Amino acid sequence: MMVKAVDYLEEDPVLTVVKQPRSANRAWQRFRRHRLAMFGVFMIVLLVLATAVGPHLIPFDDLFIDIRNRFAPPLSGAHVLGTDPLGRDLAARLLMAGRISLTVGFAAMVISTIIGTVIGVVAGFYGRIVGTILMRFVDAILCFPTIFLVLALAALIKPSVVTITLIIAATGWMEVARVVESQIRTLRERDFATAALMMGASDRYIMFRELIPNAIGPIVVAATLCIARAILMEAYVSFLGYGIQPPAASWGNMLNNAQQYLGSAPWLAIFPGLMITLAVTSFNFIGDGLRDALDARLDVS
Amino acid sequence: MAADMDASSVLDVRNLAVSFRTDRGEVPAVHDVSFTVKPGETLALVGESGSGKSVTSLAVMRLTPPAPQASLTGSILFRGRDGQVRDLATLAEHEMQAMRGNEISMIFQEPMTSLNPVHRIGDQIAEAVRYHRKVDRQAALDRAEELLVLVGIPEPRKRLKSYPHHLSGGMRQRVMIAMALACDPSVLIADEPTTALDVTVQAQILELLKELQERTGMAVVFITHNLGVVAEIADRVMVMYAGRIVERGGVVPLLKHPLMPYTHGLLRSVPRLELAAFGQAKLEAIRGNVPDPTRMPQGCSFHPRCDHAELGRCDRTIPILEEAEADHLVRCHRWRAIASVEA
């Protein structure tokens, strides 16, 4: 008894395949129309390229002290953006600081997204007691003023790029957890989750292979906003002196060094401030654009 | 736990009862349900919404909520591929997980939403294979292709790479069936698998199920409220009302000579073309609604809607499920009287 696939093919009106563009393509089209988001992408690409390549192009090392050219204003000589109180080239320092700030932001985002996703998915999937305990724990951490939490942790632990990243990640995963939890709570009621259960799939499989891919949009949005927050947080902590330690530069500790010369050498504060603003707003724009592009579930029937 | 079980049947449910705990107290959903299914046989579970047919099937899959929210009593004896009889009602969760989709499978009503929108259908079927079989991805994909051929999907190799939204409802239901059959289950529970489909497609899916059943010899428990479908596919029928079996028997005797007034009512509520032609288009309905499970009427739960109800009897005691003829059971105080009048 061979199968009658061919018969069906001829007479079956059902088997016509509906042509539809992938929804990912449509999301990308929507994203591209979002001007601010595209501006954000452009700025971030520019920042990443500049911090990656720039330091090799500038003739000064970020730690080189040009003692005769201290406080050189921008565009006044060999130093394009001027120099700091020790005569170090500001452009070189800005770019090296950018490397650290962006790396810290990105790494902290990855860690906090993973923590937040795992906690959110477990809480949302199991619900009831497990969910309540986990989400009240999230609420409890959110109750702490984050900056104090970060400072307290940073004061206890010897600051380095790695520990700062971990500390920022440890205080930044709650938003992701909330987003994921609410997504999973609705997704697990969907028929395909029940269907997977019927097929004998394990809880872990359903959570991570069936449900999370369906929540990826909101997770990406939360993660993008998380980078912005992490960069800002790193700047905060470094500004207050508990973060990246000199002589290594970060935008935050450059601002810290600049504050006593605000009147005499304002460029020392303006440039790092500008970089922080640019990076953070760009990531926020990208986050907004992604939200608009991915959240429109109009086309998914 | 090799319980005594009829050697010829694959599934033997005995005195199954399920109740849910709600804010308004313990609400019984299914009481005292017993039935058996033999390999290659189709048992249709018929009833209105809320009659407990879906809860019964979920209970067999052990997918009713866990202990404090719902309680499940009775036994669900199942003969595995290895010939061993297990009671699914008391099986540990991880053992049950190994049964689901493997030895006992389920397809359900909404093919449009039962597939995961973000995975290719080939991967979804392959995963259903890999839940239970230790095979590599490629072997699982080969099996998926084989299954697509089996359920009559053209160009199976190409379709493996399709996403669910590329497929129509009938095609998706075929994919669901392919997933359910991935591991050659001995029992397939089909919970209204054709309700959401076009009539023409319904017929194709029913045809496909029958054909697959002939080929694999699996037992099918077919849940439906469509008596036309029952006549088409079932060997035996079990009519449920308010959580109880009210009539059970072979498909021909039960549909030709229903004994329980409720079954009668259901049959009269089926639209018929030949009556419409004679100007008798008025469709009968059973008056009233399915009772609220928190406020079950005393006595026979159908008596408030029954034309034959006898005060003082039907509203006092719950009738027992008695054997009217060989393999034809009915739960009614007055079936003899009704049968003699109608004869």
Contacts between the chains, C-beta under 8 A, distances in Angstrom:
chain1	res1	chain2	res2	distance
A	1	B	215	6.6
A	3	B	149	5.1
A	3	B	150	6.0
A	3	B	152	6.7
A	4	B	152	6.3
A	5	B	149	5.6
A	5	B	152	5.3
A	5	B	153	6.9
A	5	B	154	5.5
A	5	B	156	7.5
A	6	B	154	7.5
A	7	B	152	8.0
A	8	B	152	4.4
A	8	B	153	7.8
A	8	B	154	6.4
A	8	B	204	7.6
A	9	B	154	4.1
A	12	B	152	7.9
A	12	B	170	7.7
A	12	B	204	6.8
A	13	B	200	7.2
A	14	B	168	5.1
A	14	B	169	7.4
A	14	B	170	3.5
A	14	B	171	6.0
A	14	B	198	7.7
A	14	B	200	7.8
A	14	B	201	5.1
A	14	B	204	7.0
A	15	B	153	7.0
A	15	B	154	5.9
A	15	B	168	7.4
A	15	B	170	7.4
A	15	B	171	6.0
A	16	B	168	6.8
A	17	B	162	7.2
A	17	B	166	5.7
A	17	B	167	7.0
A	17	B	168	8.0
A	17	B	171	8.0
A	18	B	165	7.5
A	18	B	166	5.9
A	18	B	167	7.2
A	18	B	168	6.4
A	19	B	166	7.6
A	20	B	165	5.9
A	20	B	166	6.5
A	22	B	163	7.5
A	23	B	165	7.7
A	190	B	113	6.3
A	191	B	108	7.2
A	191	B	110	5.2
A	191	B	113	4.2
A	191	B	114	4.4
A	192	B	113	6.5
A	192	B	114	5.5
A	192	B	115	5.8
A	192	B	116	4.4
A	192	B	117	7.5
A	194	B	63	7.6
A	194	B	108	7.8
A	194	B	114	7.7
A	195	B	108	7.3
A	195	B	114	4.5
A	195	B	115	7.3
A	195	B	176	7.2
A	195	B	179	7.6
A	196	B	116	7.4
A	197	B	63	6.4
A	197	B	100	7.3
A	198	B	61	6.3
A	198	B	63	7.1
A	198	B	100	5.9
A	198	B	101	6.1
A	198	B	105	7.0
A	198	B	106	4.5
A	198	B	108	7.8
A	198	B	180	7.8
A	199	B	100	6.7
A	199	B	101	3.5
A	199	B	105	7.4
A	199	B	127	7.9
A	199	B	128	4.7
A	199	B	131	5.9
A	199	B	179	6.2
A	199	B	180	7.6
A	199	B	182	7.6
A	200	B	97	5.3
A	200	B	98	6.6
A	200	B	99	7.1
A	200	B	100	3.9
A	200	B	101	3.6
A	200	B	102	5.6
A	200	B	131	4.7
A	200	B	132	6.1
A	201	B	101	7.6
A	201	B	127	7.5
A	201	B	131	5.6
A	202	B	97	6.5
A	202	B	131	7.8
A	205	B	127	7.8
A	205	B	131	7.6
A	209	B	127	7.5
A	210	B	116	5.5
A	210	B	119	8.0
A	213	B	116	7.6
A	213	B	118	4.3
A	213	B	119	7.2
A	214	B	116	7.2
A	214	B	117	6.8
A	214	B	118	5.6
A	216	B	118	7.8
A	300	B	117	6.6
A	300	B	165	7.3
A	301	B	112	8.0
A	301	B	165	6.9
